[in-house]
Amino acid sequence: MSDFIIIGGGIAGISAAARLSAHGTVKVLESEEALGYHASGRSAALFEKNYGLPSVVALNNASAAYHQPYLSPRGFMLVARAGEDAGFETDAAKLKCPEISVEEAHAIVPILNDQITRAAYHEEAYDIDTDRMIQDFAKQVRANGGQVLTKAPVSKIAFADGEWTVTAGGETHHAATLINAAGAWADNIAKLAGITPIGLTPFRRSMARIPAPDGHDVSRWPIFFGVNETWYAKPDAGSLLVSPAEEHATTPHDAWPDDMVLAEGLDRYSQHVTPEVTRLEASWAGLRSFAPDRTLVLGRDPVNPAFVWCAGQGGYGFQTAPAASQLLADLITGQQPQIDAETVASLSPARFHR
């Protein structure tokens, strides 16, 4: 019997497992063949500490020191066209992104067209080595005697006499505490465990990889966004990732892009740059799952405290993982959280039972 079973091997689950492995025996159950297969493996992989609601920003800031070995410079730019001033000013203020001249913006991203009327930029946004982070957390689990099991889809969960019995991949596992880090499937896992779901909604977001525009070296370009996050573009391995940044509510599944949505997003991107998009190198989609209030859900279920929520990461899983996993471990083991009490309360699943 283990002390902790974690369902889900994305960044949320594997980071929680690493933290808890210092406090007891841990077993991670991941349904796919590899860790980070779904949302974690399709992340934009950016650390921008001002991106998100106040609770997310608090977790971002608390995660910053842990992130340092995994970061490389990227930068962040916001661009606007005529008539978008109000949205531009709102976005720039939220992200604490100083305005720069259009000429400076062109010097940083030379493909911007003459429709750009305003721009904001700051350097403190970074690429995250997401695969290395996942694997380092997994190594920590194993070094502390824990197990990470892939190809272990959960089919049955029961709770009796203070003990969870979980059937996964044809095997039966037992633990005192069950941590639900199943991403888009977190409400399904809750139902399977006899726990009231919290109303998580998975939203599809699509991505296309296009060749470097006009043969430019894009390696030093920042990630650049349209106003109200209607699209964004980010350098990646010599190419450019372009996303329509859509949020289409769906059900938990292995997501794929909608061609029409992708085309619309590429068109919005094209309205801000000079080169035409003539070819895609690849396309894919992922699911960003949000609670009804769009805030992460971290902590013990108020009805059955042996069931722990680690869900609703939305698009902030990697940014928040170091601090979110530490907070979860603190709450489970009875340690004093390093996060302020107001933020802890805003993240608690108890908010859905008031």
The 8 nearest C-alpha neighbors of each residue, nearest first, counted from 0:
[[1, 173, 174, 2, 172, 175, 24, 3],
 [2, 0, 174, 24, 3, 25, 173, 26],
 [1, 3, 24, 174, 175, 23, 25, 176],
 [4, 2, 25, 176, 1, 174, 177, 24],
 [3, 5, 26, 177, 27, 25, 174, 178],
 [6, 4, 178, 27, 177, 28, 26, 179],
 [7, 5, 28, 179, 180, 181, 27, 178],
 [8, 6, 181, 180, 29, 12, 9, 28],
 [9, 7, 29, 34, 12, 13, 35, 10],
 [8, 10, 35, 12, 11, 39, 34, 7],
 [9, 11, 13, 12, 14, 133, 39, 35],
 [12, 10, 9, 14, 13, 320, 180, 15],
 [11, 13, 180, 8, 15, 7, 9, 14],
 [12, 14, 16, 8, 10, 15, 11, 9],
 [15, 13, 17, 16, 11, 12, 136, 324],
 [16, 14, 324, 12, 18, 13, 17, 19],
 [15, 17, 13, 19, 14, 18, 20, 12],
 [18, 16, 140, 14, 20, 15, 136, 19],
 [17, 19, 15, 16, 20, 328, 21, 325],
 [18, 20, 16, 22, 21, 17, 328, 15],
 [21, 19, 17, 22, 23, 18, 25, 140],
 [20, 22, 19, 23, 18, 143, 17, 24],
 [23, 21, 19, 20, 24, 332, 18, 328],
 [24, 22, 20, 2, 21, 25, 19, 3],
 [23, 25, 2, 1, 145, 20, 3, 144],
 [26, 24, 145, 3, 20, 4, 1, 2],
 [25, 27, 146, 4, 145, 147, 5, 3],
 [28, 26, 147, 5, 148, 4, 6, 146],
 [29, 27, 6, 148, 151, 7, 5, 149],
 [30, 28, 149, 8, 7, 151, 31, 148],
 [29, 31, 152, 151, 150, 149, 28, 32],
 [32, 30, 150, 33, 29, 149, 36, 151],
 [31, 33, 150, 149, 30, 34, 29, 36],
 [34, 32, 31, 36, 149, 35, 29, 150],
 [33, 35, 8, 36, 9, 29, 32, 31],
 [36, 34, 9, 39, 40, 37, 8, 10],
 [35, 37, 40, 34, 33, 39, 31, 38],
 [36, 38, 40, 39, 35, 41, 285, 253],
 [39, 37, 41, 285, 40, 286, 42, 287],
 [40, 38, 35, 42, 41, 9, 37, 10],
 [39, 41, 35, 36, 38, 37, 42, 9],
 [42, 40, 38, 39, 285, 37, 43, 284],
 [41, 43, 44, 39, 40, 38, 314, 285],
 [42, 44, 45, 41, 233, 126, 314, 240],
 [45, 43, 42, 127, 126, 129, 46, 317],
 [46, 44, 126, 125, 127, 43, 47, 124],
 [45, 47, 125, 318, 124, 48, 126, 127],
 [48, 46, 124, 50, 49, 45, 125, 123],
 [47, 49, 59, 50, 56, 60, 46, 318],
 [48, 50, 94, 47, 56, 51, 95, 93],
 [51, 49, 48, 47, 94, 56, 52, 55],
 [52, 50, 55, 56, 49, 53, 315, 54],
 [51, 53, 55, 54, 56, 50, 294, 293],
 [54, 52, 56, 55, 57, 51, 342, 58],
 [55, 53, 57, 56, 52, 342, 58, 294],
 [56, 54, 58, 52, 51, 57, 53, 59],
 [55, 57, 59, 53, 58, 54, 49, 51],
 [56, 58, 54, 60, 55, 59, 53, 61],
 [59, 57, 61, 55, 319, 56, 60, 322],
 [60, 58, 56, 62, 48, 319, 57, 61],
 [61, 59, 63, 57, 62, 58, 48, 56],
 [60, 62, 58, 59, 322, 63, 57, 64],
 [63, 61, 322, 59, 321, 60, 65, 64],
 [62, 64, 66, 60, 65, 61, 59, 67],
 [65, 63, 66, 67, 62, 61, 60, 68],
 [66, 64, 63, 62, 67, 321, 68, 69],
 [65, 67, 63, 64, 69, 68, 62, 70],
 [66, 68, 69, 70, 64, 65, 63, 71],
 [69, 67, 70, 66, 65, 71, 64, 128],
 [70, 68, 128, 67, 66, 127, 132, 71],
 [71, 69, 127, 67, 126, 125, 68, 66],
 [70, 72, 126, 125, 73, 127, 69, 128],
 [73, 71, 125, 74, 126, 124, 70, 122],
 [72, 74, 125, 221, 124, 126, 71, 222],
 [75, 73, 122, 221, 124, 123, 121, 125],
 [76, 74, 222, 221, 121, 120, 124, 223],
 [77, 75, 120, 223, 119, 222, 224, 221],
 [76, 78, 224, 119, 118, 223, 225, 120],
 [79, 77, 118, 225, 117, 224, 76, 115],
 [80, 78, 117, 115, 83, 226, 116, 118],
 [79, 81, 115, 116, 114, 83, 82, 117],
 [82, 80, 83, 116, 79, 84, 114, 115],
 [81, 83, 84, 80, 85, 79, 86, 116],
 [84, 82, 86, 81, 85, 80, 79, 87],
 [83, 85, 87, 86, 82, 88, 81, 79],
 [86, 84, 88, 87, 83, 89, 82, 90],
 [85, 87, 89, 88, 84, 83, 226, 90],
 [86, 88, 84, 90, 85, 89, 226, 83],
 [87, 89, 91, 85, 86, 90, 92, 84],
 [90, 88, 86, 92, 87, 91, 93, 85],
 [91, 89, 93, 87, 92, 88, 86, 94],
 [90, 92, 96, 88, 94, 89, 93, 95],
 [91, 93, 95, 89, 90, 94, 88, 96],
 [94, 92, 90, 95, 91, 89, 49, 96],
 [93, 95, 49, 91, 96, 92, 50, 90],
 [96, 94, 92, 93, 91, 97, 49, 90],
 [95, 97, 91, 94, 120, 121, 119, 92],
 [98, 96, 119, 120, 95, 99, 121, 91],
 [97, 99, 119, 118, 120, 96, 100, 91],
 [100, 98, 119, 118, 103, 120, 97, 101],
 [99, 101, 103, 102, 104, 118, 117, 98],
 [100, 102, 104, 103, 117, 118, 105, 116],
 [103, 101, 105, 100, 104, 106, 99, 107],
 [104, 102, 106, 100, 101, 105, 99, 107],
 [103, 105, 101, 107, 102, 106, 108, 118],
 [106, 104, 109, 108, 102, 107, 103, 111],
 [105, 107, 103, 104, 109, 108, 102, 101],
 [106, 108, 104, 105, 109, 103, 220, 221],
 [109, 107, 105, 110, 106, 104, 220, 111],
 [108, 110, 105, 106, 111, 107, 104, 112],
 [111, 109, 272, 273, 108, 112, 274, 105],
 [112, 110, 272, 109, 271, 105, 273, 108],
 [113, 111, 272, 273, 114, 271, 115, 110],
 [112, 114, 115, 111, 116, 271, 272, 273],
 [115, 113, 112, 80, 116, 271, 81, 270],
 [116, 114, 80, 113, 79, 117, 112, 78],
 [115, 117, 80, 79, 81, 114, 101, 118],
 [118, 116, 79, 101, 78, 115, 80, 100],
 [117, 119, 78, 77, 99, 98, 101, 79],
 [120, 118, 98, 77, 99, 97, 76, 96],
 [121, 119, 76, 96, 75, 97, 98, 77],
 [120, 122, 75, 96, 123, 74, 97, 76],
 [121, 123, 74, 124, 75, 120, 73, 72],
 [124, 122, 121, 74, 125, 47, 75, 72],
 [125, 123, 74, 47, 73, 46, 122, 75],
 [126, 124, 73, 72, 46, 71, 45, 70],
 [125, 127, 45, 71, 70, 44, 73, 46],
 [128, 126, 70, 44, 129, 69, 45, 125],
 [129, 127, 69, 131, 130, 132, 70, 126],
 [130, 128, 132, 127, 131, 133, 44, 317],
 [129, 131, 133, 132, 128, 134, 40, 35],
 [130, 132, 134, 129, 133, 128, 135, 69],
 [131, 133, 129, 135, 130, 134, 136, 128],
 [134, 132, 130, 136, 131, 135, 10, 137],
 [133, 135, 137, 131, 136, 132, 138, 130],
 [136, 134, 138, 132, 137, 133, 131, 139],
 [135, 137, 139, 133, 134, 138, 17, 14],
 [138, 136, 134, 140, 139, 135, 13, 133],
 [139, 137, 135, 141, 140, 136, 142, 134],
 [138, 140, 142, 136, 137, 141, 17, 143],
 [141, 139, 17, 145, 137, 143, 138, 142],
 [140, 142, 145, 144, 138, 143, 139, 146],
 [141, 143, 139, 144, 140, 138, 145, 137],
 [144, 142, 141, 140, 145, 20, 139, 21],
 [143, 145, 141, 142, 140, 146, 24, 20],
 [146, 144, 25, 141, 140, 143, 26, 24],
 [145, 147, 26, 141, 27, 148, 25, 144],
 [146, 148, 27, 26, 28, 149, 145, 137],
 [149, 147, 28, 27, 29, 146, 151, 150],
 [148, 150, 29, 151, 32, 30, 31, 33],
 [151, 149, 30, 31, 32, 152, 29, 168],
 [150, 152, 168, 30, 167, 149, 29, 28],
 [153, 151, 30, 167, 168, 150, 154, 29],
 [152, 154, 167, 166, 155, 151, 168, 165],
 [153, 155, 166, 167, 152, 156, 165, 168],
 [154, 156, 166, 165, 153, 191, 157, 167],
 [157, 155, 165, 192, 164, 191, 166, 158],
 [156, 158, 164, 163, 192, 165, 159, 155],
 [159, 157, 163, 162, 164, 161, 156, 160],
 [160, 158, 162, 161, 163, 157, 164, 175],
 [161, 159, 162, 158, 163, 175, 157, 164],
 [162, 160, 159, 175, 158, 163, 305, 176],
 [161, 163, 175, 159, 160, 158, 174, 164],
 [164, 162, 158, 174, 173, 157, 175, 165],
 [163, 165, 173, 157, 172, 156, 158, 162],
 [166, 164, 156, 172, 171, 155, 173, 167],
 [165, 167, 171, 155, 170, 154, 153, 172],
 [168, 166, 153, 151, 152, 169, 170, 154],
 [167, 169, 151, 152, 170, 150, 153, 166],
 [168, 170, 167, 166, 171, 151, 154, 152],
 [171, 169, 167, 168, 166, 172, 165, 151],
 [170, 172, 166, 165, 167, 164, 173, 169],
 [171, 173, 165, 164, 166, 170, 174, 0],
 [172, 174, 164, 0, 163, 1, 165, 162],
 [175, 173, 1, 2, 163, 0, 3, 176],
 [174, 176, 162, 2, 163, 3, 161, 305],
 [177, 175, 305, 3, 174, 306, 2, 4],
 [176, 178, 4, 306, 3, 307, 5, 305],
 [179, 177, 307, 5, 308, 306, 4, 180],
 [178, 180, 308, 6, 309, 181, 307, 5],
 [181, 179, 309, 7, 12, 6, 310, 182],
 [182, 180, 7, 185, 184, 179, 6, 183],
 [183, 181, 184, 185, 180, 310, 288, 311],
 [182, 184, 251, 288, 201, 185, 181, 286],
 [183, 185, 181, 187, 182, 186, 251, 188],
 [186, 184, 181, 188, 182, 187, 183, 179],
 [187, 185, 189, 196, 188, 184, 190, 199],
 [188, 186, 184, 190, 189, 185, 191, 196],
 [189, 187, 191, 185, 186, 190, 192, 184],
 [188, 190, 194, 186, 192, 187, 191, 196],
 [191, 189, 193, 187, 192, 194, 188, 186],
 [190, 192, 188, 189, 193, 156, 187, 155],
 [193, 191, 189, 156, 190, 194, 157, 188],
 [192, 194, 190, 191, 189, 195, 157, 156],
 [195, 193, 189, 190, 192, 196, 191, 303],
 [194, 196, 190, 189, 197, 193, 186, 302],
 [197, 195, 186, 189, 198, 194, 190, 187],
 [196, 198, 199, 195, 186, 351, 290, 291],
 [199, 197, 196, 290, 291, 200, 186, 289],
 [198, 200, 290, 289, 197, 288, 186, 291],
 [199, 201, 288, 289, 202, 198, 290, 248],
 [202, 200, 288, 287, 183, 286, 249, 248],
 [203, 201, 248, 247, 246, 287, 286, 249],
 [202, 204, 286, 247, 246, 285, 287, 248],
 [205, 203, 245, 284, 285, 244, 246, 286],
 [206, 204, 284, 256, 283, 242, 285, 243],
 [205, 207, 242, 283, 282, 241, 284, 240],
 [208, 206, 282, 241, 240, 281, 242, 209],
 [207, 209, 240, 281, 280, 239, 279, 282],
 [208, 210, 279, 239, 280, 238, 207, 240],
 [211, 209, 238, 212, 239, 280, 208, 279],
 [210, 212, 238, 214, 239, 215, 213, 237],
 [213, 211, 214, 215, 210, 274, 110, 239],
 [214, 212, 215, 211, 274, 210, 110, 275],
 [213, 215, 211, 212, 216, 210, 217, 238],
 [216, 214, 213, 217, 211, 212, 109, 110],
 [215, 217, 218, 214, 237, 211, 219, 220],
 [216, 218, 220, 219, 215, 234, 237, 211],
 [219, 217, 216, 220, 234, 237, 235, 236],
 [220, 218, 217, 221, 73, 216, 234, 72],
 [219, 221, 217, 218, 108, 107, 234, 222],
 [222, 220, 74, 73, 75, 223, 76, 219],
 [221, 223, 233, 75, 232, 76, 74, 220],
 [224, 222, 76, 232, 231, 77, 75, 221],
 [225, 223, 231, 77, 230, 228, 78, 76],
 [224, 226, 228, 230, 78, 229, 77, 231],
 [225, 227, 228, 87, 79, 86, 229, 224],
 [228, 226, 229, 86, 225, 90, 87, 224],
 [229, 227, 226, 225, 230, 224, 244, 231],
 [228, 230, 227, 225, 244, 243, 226, 231],
 [231, 229, 243, 244, 228, 242, 225, 224],
 [230, 232, 224, 242, 223, 241, 225, 244],
 [233, 231, 241, 240, 223, 222, 242, 239],
 [232, 234, 222, 240, 239, 235, 223, 241],
 [235, 233, 239, 238, 217, 240, 218, 220],
 [234, 236, 238, 237, 239, 240, 233, 218],
 [237, 235, 238, 234, 218, 239, 217, 240],
 [236, 238, 235, 218, 217, 211, 234, 239],
 [239, 237, 211, 210, 235, 236, 234, 209],
 [240, 238, 234, 209, 233, 235, 208, 211],
 [239, 241, 208, 233, 232, 207, 234, 209],
 [242, 240, 232, 207, 231, 206, 208, 239],
 [241, 243, 206, 244, 231, 230, 205, 207],
 [264, 242, 244, 230, 245, 261, 229, 205],
 [245, 243, 230, 242, 229, 204, 228, 246],
 [246, 244, 204, 243, 247, 203, 205, 229],
 [245, 247, 202, 203, 204, 248, 244, 287],
 [246, 248, 202, 203, 245, 249, 204, 201],
 [249, 247, 202, 201, 246, 203, 200, 250],
 [248, 250, 201, 202, 247, 203, 251, 200],
 [249, 251, 201, 252, 248, 200, 183, 202],
 [252, 250, 183, 184, 201, 249, 253, 286],
 [253, 251, 254, 250, 183, 286, 249, 184],
 [252, 254, 255, 37, 251, 285, 286, 284],
 [255, 253, 285, 284, 252, 286, 256, 203],
 [254, 256, 284, 283, 257, 253, 285, 205],
 [257, 255, 284, 205, 283, 258, 254, 282],
 [256, 258, 260, 259, 261, 255, 205, 284],
 [259, 257, 261, 260, 262, 256, 263, 205],
 [258, 260, 262, 261, 257, 263, 264, 256],
 [261, 259, 263, 257, 262, 258, 264, 243],
 [260, 262, 258, 264, 259, 263, 243, 257],
 [263, 261, 259, 265, 260, 264, 258, 266],
 [264, 262, 266, 260, 261, 265, 259, 267],
 [243, 265, 263, 267, 261, 266, 262, 230],
 [264, 266, 268, 262, 267, 263, 269, 261],
 [265, 267, 269, 263, 264, 268, 262, 270],
 [266, 268, 264, 270, 269, 265, 263, 230],
 [267, 269, 265, 266, 270, 271, 230, 264],
 [270, 268, 266, 272, 271, 267, 265, 275],
 [271, 269, 267, 268, 272, 266, 114, 273],
 [270, 272, 269, 268, 112, 111, 114, 115],
 [273, 271, 111, 112, 110, 269, 270, 274],
 [272, 274, 112, 110, 111, 275, 271, 269],
 [275, 273, 272, 212, 276, 213, 110, 269],
 [276, 274, 277, 269, 273, 272, 212, 213],
 [275, 277, 278, 274, 269, 209, 265, 279],
 [278, 276, 275, 279, 209, 274, 210, 212],
 [277, 279, 276, 209, 280, 210, 208, 275],
 [280, 278, 209, 281, 208, 207, 277, 210],
 [279, 281, 208, 209, 278, 210, 282, 207],
 [282, 280, 208, 279, 207, 283, 209, 206],
 [283, 281, 207, 206, 208, 256, 284, 280],
 [282, 284, 256, 206, 255, 205, 207, 281],
 [285, 283, 205, 255, 256, 204, 254, 206],
 [284, 286, 38, 254, 204, 203, 41, 37],
 [285, 287, 203, 202, 201, 38, 288, 204],
 [286, 288, 313, 202, 201, 314, 203, 289],
 [289, 287, 201, 313, 311, 200, 183, 202],
 [290, 288, 311, 293, 313, 199, 200, 291],
 [289, 291, 199, 293, 311, 292, 198, 294],
 [292, 290, 293, 198, 289, 199, 200, 294],
 [291, 293, 294, 290, 289, 295, 311, 199],
 [294, 292, 290, 289, 291, 295, 311, 313],
 [293, 295, 292, 290, 296, 346, 311, 289],
 [296, 294, 311, 312, 346, 310, 297, 293],
 [295, 297, 346, 310, 348, 311, 347, 309],
 [298, 296, 309, 308, 347, 346, 327, 295],
 [297, 299, 308, 307, 347, 327, 348, 330],
 [300, 298, 307, 304, 306, 301, 308, 305],
 [299, 301, 304, 303, 302, 306, 307, 348],
 [300, 302, 349, 303, 304, 299, 348, 352],
 [303, 301, 300, 304, 194, 299, 306, 195],
 [302, 304, 300, 305, 301, 306, 299, 194],
 [305, 303, 299, 300, 306, 301, 302, 307],
 [306, 304, 176, 303, 177, 307, 175, 299],
 [305, 307, 177, 304, 300, 303, 299, 178],
 [308, 306, 299, 178, 298, 300, 179, 177],
 [307, 309, 179, 297, 298, 310, 178, 296],
 [310, 308, 180, 297, 179, 296, 307, 178],
 [309, 311, 296, 312, 180, 308, 182, 295],
 [310, 312, 289, 295, 290, 288, 313, 296],
 [311, 313, 316, 295, 315, 310, 314, 288],
 [314, 312, 287, 288, 289, 311, 315, 316],
 [313, 315, 287, 316, 312, 42, 288, 317],
 [314, 316, 318, 312, 313, 317, 319, 55],
 [317, 315, 312, 319, 318, 320, 314, 11],
 [316, 318, 320, 319, 315, 10, 44, 129],
 [319, 317, 315, 46, 316, 59, 320, 62],
 [318, 320, 59, 58, 317, 316, 323, 322],
 [319, 321, 323, 317, 322, 324, 316, 318],
 [322, 320, 62, 324, 323, 319, 325, 65],
 [321, 323, 62, 325, 324, 58, 320, 61],
 [324, 322, 320, 326, 325, 321, 319, 327],
 [325, 323, 15, 327, 326, 322, 321, 14],
 [324, 326, 322, 328, 327, 323, 329, 18],
 [325, 327, 329, 323, 324, 328, 336, 322],
 [328, 326, 324, 330, 325, 329, 298, 323],
 [327, 329, 325, 331, 326, 330, 19, 332],
 [330, 328, 334, 326, 332, 327, 331, 336],
 [331, 329, 327, 333, 328, 332, 326, 334],
 [332, 330, 328, 329, 333, 327, 299, 298],
 [333, 331, 329, 330, 334, 328, 22, 19],
 [332, 334, 330, 331, 329, 335, 328, 336],
 [335, 333, 329, 332, 336, 330, 331, 328],
 [334, 336, 329, 337, 333, 330, 338, 326],
 [337, 335, 338, 329, 326, 334, 330, 339],
 [336, 338, 335, 339, 326, 61, 325, 329],
 [339, 337, 336, 340, 343, 342, 326, 61],
 [340, 338, 342, 341, 343, 337, 336, 57],
 [339, 341, 343, 342, 344, 338, 336, 345],
 [342, 340, 344, 343, 339, 345, 338, 346],
 [343, 341, 345, 344, 340, 339, 54, 346],
 [342, 344, 340, 346, 341, 345, 347, 339],
 [345, 343, 347, 341, 342, 346, 340, 350],
 [344, 346, 342, 343, 347, 341, 54, 350],
 [347, 345, 296, 343, 344, 297, 295, 342],
 [346, 348, 344, 349, 297, 298, 345, 296],
 [349, 347, 350, 296, 351, 300, 298, 297],
 [350, 348, 347, 352, 351, 301, 300, 353],
 [351, 349, 348, 352, 353, 347, 345, 344],
 [350, 352, 349, 353, 348, 197, 347, 301],
 [353, 351, 349, 350, 348, 301, 302, 197],
 [352, 350, 351, 349, 348, 301, 347, 302]]
